[in-house]
Amino acid sequence: MATGMASEFTSHPDSLALTDDPGHHPAVFARAFNTGDVAAVERVYEPGAILVPTPGSPVTGAARAAANRRFLDLGVPIDVRLRHAYVVDDLALLIVDWTIDGRDTRVGGTATDVARRGTDGLWRYVIDNPFGTAAP
């Protein structure tokens, strides 16, 4: 794992800085989200990853991109705060407090996310569950 801020992030071929430190992956997601570019957000996921935009309703592929687009369409930046990172081998469970707060919009929660280290050493979401254990 990298220890200095300058070495924590590695350039992604599509100009998105992914990280080799799972504890920094939520910040990578926030940076991508705050660009407003759904393609940038999609690059922080593995291709088959799921997003749970509504408790009990996981989506993947084009449906995942559409769900992320709905969050981006709020037009308000996201703020994230890592609460816990539990890592074993190439898997990480990330517990993340997040808010999208501005104008007339306020939404947030505590995410329970799973990230996996790829063969390139960089982390991507496999499961993005923004509302954590919220009941459906």
BELDA-V259583 format. One record per helix or strand of 2 or more residues. SS is the DSSP state (2 for helix, 1 for strand). FROM is the first residue (numbers start at 1). LEN is the number of residues. If there is no record, write none. Layout:
BEGIN
[[SS/FROM/LEN] [SS/FROM/LEN]]
END
This chain:
BEGIN
[[2/5/4] [1/9/3] [1/17/3] [2/22/12] [2/38/5] [1/45/10] [1/57/4] [2/61/12] [1/78/11] [1/91/12] [1/105/13] [1/123/7]]
END
